[in-house]
C-alpha cells in the first residue's frame, strides 16, 4: 500500500509540475545548451575557452526513497572563426518506476554584427532520440487479485530549437523549445493502458555579467539572471538568481524559484563552487566544481517531499 501511495503522489506531483518532463537544474547557468540549443557557454564568453566537458548529478525530493534522479554528460565546442557551435549530450532521468534516457547532437550558427561593440544572434537546433522506460511490474497492489502491469520500453525522436542573443559577450537573452514533439508513449497494463505524453515546453532566459573589481580583481563579477519555464496547462515557473564570482577562485549565489499555480510555491536556491586553473598551473584550461540546493519555503507538495541537491563539474580548455 505504501508503494502504491507513493506512486499516486508522484502522478499528482507530475500534474502540478509538468515542467519536470524537461530537466531541472539549480546551477542552470552552466547548462545553457541543454535548456537552449542556441546558447553559448559562459566558459567561452568569459574566458574564451572554446571546448568544455561537464557532468551533473541531481537528486530531487530527498524525503522519498525513489525520488527523481538526473545524470547529465555534456560536451560543447565553439568554432569562433566559423561562427559555429557544436555539441552533444546524454541525459538520464529516473523517477520511481518511470524513467527515460536521451542522446542528442547539437549545432548552432552565430550571426555577428557591430563595430565598436560586438553583438551576436545565435540560432540553434538539437536532435536526438529518447528511450522511455516503465517498470510497472514492480508495483505491488494491496489486492492480490489485481492483474499485474507489464514492463515496457519505447523510443521516440526529439528536436529542440532556440535563439540566443549576446551583447558585448556580457549580456544575454534567449528563448527556446527544448522538446518540440508532443509524442505519446503507451505502455500496456492489466486492464488499462498507461500513457506518457511528452508536451512541448517554452524556456526563456536573460541575464548579464557586471564587472565587480572591488570583490577581488578584474575577473570578479556579479551575474543576475532569470529563467522562465512554461508548459501548456501548467503554471508559469520562474527562477530568479544572483551569483558573484571572486578572483576566479570562488563563486556563490542565491535566488528564488516560484510557481504561480492554484497554490503559490517557492523554494530558496543556494549555490557555490570553486575554480582550479592558473593558480594550480593549469595553463589555458580550468576545472570548476559547484553544488546547489533547493530548499522549499512554502507549504506545497514539493515541501512534503523535501529539498533537492545537485553537483556539477566542468572542465574547459582552449
Secondary structure by P-SEA (a helix, b strand, c coil): caaaaaaaaaaaaaaacccccccccccccccccccccccccccccccccccccbbbbbbccccccccbbbbbbbbbbbcccccbbbbcbbbbbbcccccccccccbbbbbbbbbcccccbbbbbcccbbbbbbbccccccccccccbbbbbbcccbbbbbbbbbbbcccccccccccccccbbbbbbbcccbbbbbbbbbbbbbbbcbbbbcccccccccbbbbbbbbbbcccccbbbbbbbbbbcccccccccbbbbbbccbbbbbbbbbccccccccccccccbbbbbbbbbbbcccccccccbbbbbbbbbbbcc
